[in-house]
Amino acid sequence: MRILMIIMSMFALMGCAHGQAAHDAFTVENAGDGIYVHHGVHLDIDDGYQGDICNASFVVGSKGVAVIDTGGSLKVGKQLRDAIRKVTPLPVLYVINTHVHPDHIYGNAAFLADKPEFIGHDRLATVMELRREQYAKLNARLLGEDAKGSELVKPTVSVKTTLELDLGDRKLMLTAHPVAHTNTDVSVMENKTSTLFAGDLLFIERTPVLEGDIKGLIAEIEKLKSSPAKQVVPGHGPVTKDWIKALDDAQHYLNVLLTDIRASIKKGESMESAMSSAAATEKGKWKLFDIANRRNVNTIYPALEWE
């Protein structure tokens, strides 16, 4: 039940109360030389989560296509697959999930007929199974009819440390991360355009959130700074070439949050009090700060009490 509540909270904080109720069209950004990104609508959960809130990307090589995250439903996955077919007739060779959250994985089923390798973190299949019932209930509640057919498709290939995939004229290097945003995080580095797909290790504009380990997320963000990337695709937010600043901004927020929560615990302040005071200096820098920051404190405070 706690995991279900966390995921529902994350959907809420990744949304926007003023977002439009649905896409007018399923649009894809050409980020240059075979790199394509679909940006999901930023909806508040109370306005109706429709399974389309994360970045879903694909890379086209001379041999075929790699898909990186597929959206939150079979419907969204089919829209993504249709968008791919408008760009290239080449086969979909790989479907990669950057982590376990349902807004990133439930479009997988749309690609079953392509018979690709489904790829994810070494822990992903196990965590998917553990959350199967919770996620099914969540989908039924939030997606209604669109939940039908949105089956869990587990990885057929797992990433324990690193894994290289060959698309012909370009390669993808997948890296499995320690516990950070979740315990199933994978990033993808594409060598031809030097594009890094960071998954939810990076949020841009929107307040970073996590269910995993704040200290682990800070550490993994630091490691990402040594990437040879020329542009970065975050899990949520715009593609950026100013990616070091984006990583610095996210890391700064998390460091302030960590320091402030530790100070509250040392002073004997309650978690409720910390929800109002922790990282307050960051409020004007991030969208959806009030709800996201409170949720982060709720996740982080109990763990830090045991340091």
C-alpha positions as CSV (number, residue, x, y, z in Angstrom):
1,M,0.0,0.0,0.0
2,R,2.9,2.4,0.8
3,I,4.4,1.8,-2.7
4,L,1.0,2.5,-4.3
5,M,0.6,5.8,-2.3
6,I,4.1,6.8,-3.3
7,I,3.5,6.2,-7.0
8,M,0.2,8.1,-6.9
9,S,1.9,11.0,-5.2
10,M,4.6,11.0,-7.8
11,F,1.9,11.2,-10.6
12,A,0.4,14.1,-8.8
13,L,3.6,16.1,-8.3
14,M,4.7,15.5,-11.9
15,G,1.5,17.0,-13.2
16,C,0.2,20.5,-13.6
17,A,-3.2,21.7,-12.7
18,H,-3.3,24.0,-15.7
19,G,-2.3,21.4,-18.2
20,Q,-4.6,20.5,-21.1
21,A,-6.8,17.5,-20.6
22,A,-5.4,15.5,-23.4
23,H,-3.0,15.7,-26.4
24,D,-4.4,17.3,-29.5
25,A,-2.0,15.1,-31.3
26,F,0.8,12.7,-30.4
27,T,3.8,14.8,-31.3
28,V,7.5,13.8,-31.5
29,E,10.5,16.2,-31.3
30,N,13.3,15.6,-33.7
31,A,16.3,16.1,-31.4
32,G,18.8,15.6,-34.3
33,D,20.2,12.8,-36.5
34,G,18.0,9.9,-35.6
35,I,17.1,11.0,-32.0
36,Y,13.3,11.5,-31.4
37,V,11.5,12.4,-28.2
38,H,7.8,12.5,-27.3
39,H,7.0,14.7,-24.3
40,G,4.0,13.7,-22.3
41,V,1.3,16.1,-21.1
42,H,1.9,17.4,-17.5
43,L,-1.4,16.7,-15.8
44,D,-2.4,16.8,-12.2
45,I,-3.7,13.5,-11.1
46,D,-7.0,15.1,-10.1
47,D,-7.5,16.3,-13.7
48,G,-7.2,12.8,-15.0
49,Y,-3.9,10.9,-15.4
50,Q,-4.0,9.5,-19.0
51,G,-0.8,7.4,-19.0
52,D,1.1,10.0,-21.0
53,I,3.3,12.2,-18.7
54,C,6.9,11.0,-19.3
55,N,9.4,11.4,-22.1
56,A,9.3,8.4,-24.5
57,S,12.1,8.3,-27.0
58,F,13.5,6.3,-29.9
59,V,16.8,6.1,-31.7
60,V,17.0,5.1,-35.4
61,G,20.1,3.3,-36.6
62,S,21.0,1.6,-39.9
63,K,19.8,-1.8,-38.6
64,G,16.8,-0.8,-36.6
65,V,15.2,1.1,-33.8
66,A,15.7,1.3,-30.0
67,V,12.8,2.6,-27.9
68,I,13.6,4.2,-24.6
69,D,10.5,4.2,-22.3
70,T,7.1,3.6,-23.8
71,G,4.5,5.5,-21.8
72,G,1.9,4.5,-19.2
73,S,-0.6,2.5,-21.3
74,L,-1.0,0.2,-24.3
75,K,-2.7,3.2,-26.0
76,V,0.2,5.5,-25.5
77,G,2.6,2.7,-26.6
78,K,0.6,2.2,-29.8
79,Q,0.8,5.9,-30.5
80,L,4.5,5.8,-30.0
81,R,4.8,2.8,-32.3
82,D,2.8,4.6,-35.0
83,A,5.1,7.7,-34.6
84,I,8.1,5.4,-35.2
85,R,6.5,4.0,-38.3
86,K,6.1,7.5,-39.7
87,V,9.8,8.0,-39.4
88,T,11.2,4.6,-40.5
89,P,10.1,1.1,-41.6
90,L,13.2,-0.4,-39.9
91,P,12.4,-3.1,-37.2
92,V,12.2,-2.2,-33.5
93,L,15.1,-4.2,-32.1
94,Y,15.1,-3.1,-28.5
95,V,12.7,-1.7,-26.0
96,I,14.5,-0.2,-22.9
97,N,12.8,0.8,-19.7
98,T,14.8,3.3,-17.6
99,H,13.0,2.3,-14.3
100,V,9.9,0.6,-12.9
101,H,7.4,3.4,-12.6
102,P,4.2,2.7,-14.5
103,D,4.2,5.9,-16.6
104,H,7.4,4.6,-18.3
105,I,6.6,0.9,-18.8
106,Y,3.0,0.1,-19.7
107,G,3.4,1.0,-23.4
108,N,5.8,-2.0,-23.7
109,A,2.9,-4.3,-24.8
110,A,2.4,-2.3,-28.0
111,F,5.8,-3.7,-29.2
112,L,5.2,-7.4,-28.6
113,A,4.5,-8.1,-32.2
114,D,7.9,-6.6,-33.2
115,K,9.6,-9.3,-31.0
116,P,12.3,-7.0,-29.7
117,E,14.5,-7.6,-26.8
118,F,13.0,-5.9,-23.7
119,I,15.7,-4.5,-21.6
120,G,15.9,-3.2,-18.1
121,H,17.8,-3.2,-14.8
122,D,18.7,-6.5,-13.3
123,R,16.1,-5.9,-10.5
124,L,13.4,-4.7,-12.9
125,A,11.6,-8.0,-13.5
126,T,11.4,-8.8,-9.8
127,V,10.1,-5.3,-8.9
128,M,7.6,-5.4,-11.7
129,E,6.2,-8.6,-10.3
130,L,6.1,-7.3,-6.7
131,R,4.1,-4.3,-7.9
132,R,1.9,-6.1,-10.4
133,E,-1.3,-6.0,-8.3
134,Q,-0.8,-2.5,-7.0
135,Y,-0.1,-1.1,-10.4
136,A,-3.1,-2.9,-12.0
137,K,-5.4,-1.3,-9.4
138,L,-3.8,2.1,-10.0
139,N,-4.2,1.8,-13.7
140,A,-7.9,0.7,-13.4
141,R,-8.6,3.7,-11.2
142,L,-6.8,6.3,-13.2
143,L,-7.0,5.0,-16.8
144,G,-10.4,3.4,-16.9
145,E,-11.0,1.8,-20.3
146,D,-7.4,2.7,-21.4
147,A,-6.1,0.4,-18.7
148,K,-7.3,-2.6,-20.8
149,G,-4.4,-4.4,-22.5
150,S,-1.8,-2.5,-20.6
151,E,0.0,-5.6,-19.4
152,L,3.3,-5.8,-17.7
153,V,6.0,-6.9,-20.2
154,K,9.1,-7.8,-18.3
155,P,12.7,-7.5,-19.6
156,T,14.1,-10.4,-21.6
157,V,17.6,-9.0,-21.1
158,S,18.8,-7.5,-17.9
159,V,21.6,-5.0,-17.2
160,K,23.7,-5.8,-14.2
161,T,26.4,-3.3,-14.7
162,T,26.7,-2.1,-18.4
163,L,25.4,-3.4,-21.7
164,E,26.2,-2.3,-25.2
165,L,23.6,-2.5,-28.0
166,D,24.4,-2.2,-31.7
167,L,22.0,-0.4,-34.0
168,G,24.4,-0.6,-37.0
169,D,25.9,2.9,-37.4
170,R,25.5,3.7,-33.7
171,K,25.8,2.1,-30.4
172,L,23.9,2.5,-27.1
173,M,25.7,2.0,-23.8
174,L,23.3,1.1,-20.9
175,T,24.4,1.6,-17.3
176,A,22.6,0.1,-14.3
177,H,22.7,2.4,-11.3
178,P,22.7,1.8,-7.6
179,V,19.6,2.8,-5.6
180,A,18.8,6.4,-6.5
181,H,15.5,7.6,-8.0
182,T,14.4,4.0,-7.6
183,N,16.2,0.7,-7.2
184,T,15.8,0.0,-10.9
185,D,17.4,3.0,-12.6
186,V,19.1,2.6,-16.0
187,S,20.6,5.4,-18.2
188,V,21.4,5.2,-21.9
189,M,24.3,6.8,-23.7
190,E,24.1,7.0,-27.5
191,N,27.5,7.4,-29.2
192,K,26.8,9.0,-32.6
193,T,25.1,12.2,-31.4
194,S,26.4,11.9,-27.8
195,T,22.9,11.9,-26.4
196,L,22.4,10.8,-22.8
197,F,18.9,9.5,-21.8
198,A,18.9,10.0,-18.1
199,G,15.5,8.7,-17.2
200,D,14.2,10.0,-13.9
201,L,17.7,10.5,-12.5
202,L,17.1,14.0,-14.0
203,F,14.1,16.2,-13.8
204,I,14.2,19.6,-15.6
205,E,12.1,22.6,-14.5
206,R,10.0,20.3,-12.3
207,T,10.9,19.5,-8.7
208,P,13.0,16.3,-8.6
209,V,11.3,13.5,-6.8
210,L,12.4,10.1,-5.6
211,E,11.2,6.9,-3.9
212,G,14.7,5.4,-3.6
213,D,17.6,7.0,-1.7
214,I,18.4,10.7,-1.7
215,K,22.1,10.2,-1.0
216,G,22.3,7.6,-3.8
217,L,20.5,10.0,-6.2
218,I,22.9,12.9,-5.4
219,A,25.9,10.5,-6.0
220,E,24.5,9.2,-9.3
221,I,23.9,12.8,-10.6
222,E,27.5,13.6,-9.8
223,K,28.6,10.6,-11.8
224,L,26.5,11.7,-14.8
225,K,28.5,15.0,-14.9
226,S,31.4,13.0,-16.3
227,S,29.4,11.8,-19.3
228,P,30.6,12.7,-22.8
229,A,27.1,13.9,-23.6
230,K,26.4,16.8,-25.9
231,Q,22.7,16.8,-25.1
232,V,20.5,15.1,-22.4
233,V,17.0,13.8,-22.5
234,P,15.6,13.8,-18.9
235,G,12.8,11.6,-17.7
236,H,10.5,14.6,-17.6
237,G,11.2,18.0,-19.1
238,P,12.8,19.5,-22.2
239,V,15.8,18.1,-24.0
240,T,18.8,20.2,-23.1
241,K,22.3,21.0,-24.3
242,D,22.9,22.9,-21.1
243,W,22.9,19.6,-19.2
244,I,25.6,20.3,-16.6
245,K,23.6,23.2,-15.3
246,A,20.5,21.0,-15.2
247,L,22.3,18.3,-13.2
248,D,23.8,21.0,-10.9
249,D,20.3,22.5,-10.3
250,A,18.8,19.1,-9.4
251,Q,21.7,18.2,-7.2
252,H,21.6,21.5,-5.4
253,Y,18.0,21.1,-4.6
254,L,18.6,17.6,-3.2
255,N,21.6,18.7,-1.2
256,V,19.6,21.6,0.4
257,L,16.7,19.2,1.1
258,L,19.0,16.6,2.7
259,T,20.8,19.2,4.9
260,D,17.6,20.8,6.0
261,I,15.9,17.5,6.9
262,R,19.0,16.4,8.9
263,A,18.9,19.8,10.8
264,S,15.2,19.3,11.6
265,I,15.8,15.8,12.9
266,K,18.7,17.1,15.0
267,K,16.5,19.8,16.5
268,G,13.8,17.2,17.3
269,E,11.3,18.8,14.9
270,S,8.5,16.7,13.5
271,M,8.2,15.5,10.0
272,E,5.2,17.7,9.5
273,S,7.2,20.7,10.5
274,A,10.0,19.7,8.2
275,M,7.5,19.5,5.3
276,S,7.0,23.2,5.6
277,S,10.6,24.3,6.2
278,A,12.9,21.9,4.4
279,A,14.4,23.3,1.2
280,A,12.2,26.4,1.5
281,T,14.9,28.5,-0.2
282,E,14.4,26.5,-3.3
283,K,10.7,27.2,-3.7
284,G,10.9,29.8,-6.4
285,K,13.2,27.7,-8.6
286,W,11.0,24.7,-9.3
287,K,7.5,24.0,-10.7
288,L,5.1,22.2,-8.4
289,F,7.4,22.7,-5.5
290,D,4.8,22.7,-2.6
291,I,3.4,19.3,-3.3
292,A,6.6,17.7,-4.6
293,N,8.8,18.9,-1.7
294,R,6.3,17.8,0.9
295,R,6.2,14.3,-0.7
296,N,9.9,14.2,-0.8
297,V,10.2,15.0,2.9
298,N,7.6,12.3,3.6
299,T,9.8,9.7,1.8
300,I,13.2,10.9,3.0
301,Y,12.6,11.9,6.7
302,P,11.9,8.4,8.1
303,A,15.1,7.0,6.4
304,L,17.3,9.8,7.7
305,E,16.0,9.3,11.3
306,W,18.0,6.1,11.3
307,E,21.3,7.5,10.1
